[in-house]
Amino acid sequence: MSAEDKENIEVWEDLVHIKDLVISLAICSVTSLGGYLIAPEGQQPLIYGLIGAVLGFITSTIVIKPKRNFSYTDEE
């Protein structure tokens, strides 16, 4: 087992770098909770929290670049 394998964990049958996972969880948690806390009373906290979650997801996809390499092999 290499050092790079030790830094990855399996999530939904895919390998994920632990550092990137923690960063994305922190970003999404902060934006969701922030949206929930700044929302006015009533049913608005749910909507603001969901908008915060979507904004956190978008931010995470911009901040964390994919590390997967694809190669095409001809089967003939």
N, C-alpha and C positions, 0 to 999 in steps of 0.2 A: 504494500500500500504506500503510494507516494505522498509527499507532503501536500500536494495539491488535492488529492483525494480526501485528506483529513479535514480540509477547509470546506468541503462540500457536504451537504446532507441531501437525502432524497425526499422530495415533496411531490406527491401525485405522479410518481414514476418518472421524475425528472431530477437531475442534479442541480442544486442551487448553492451558490456561494453564501456562506453564513453571514459575512459582513454585509453583502448586498440585501439579504433578507431582513436583517435587523434595521438597516437604513430605511428600506421601503416600509416596514411596519411602523417605524417611528414617524415617518412623513405622513402616512395615511392616518395614524392615530391622532396626531396633532391637528391635521386639517379637519378631520371628522369631529373631534371634540371641540375645536375652535368654532366650527360652524354651528354646532349644537349650543354652545354657550353664548354666542352673539345673537341668536335668534330671538325674536319677540315671543311673547306668550302665546298659548294656543297650540295648534298643530304645526306651527312653523318650525320648531326644533327638529322634527323628523326630516323635513324637507331640506333644511339648512345642513343637517348632519349628512344626509345623502349627497348633497352637492359638494360638501367638504370631502367626502370619501372619493368622489369622482375626480375632484381637483387633486387630491393626494395621489391617486392612481396615475393621472396625467403627469404630475410632477415626478413621480417615481420612474416612469418610462423615459422621461427626458434626462434625469440625473444618472440613472443606471443603464449603461449600454449593454446590449447582448454580447455574450462571449461564445456563442455557439458558432461553429464552422461547419458549413455544408459542403460536401464534395459529391459530384455526380460521377457515377461509374456506369459505363455502358455494359449491359449484360450479355452482349453478343460476343 
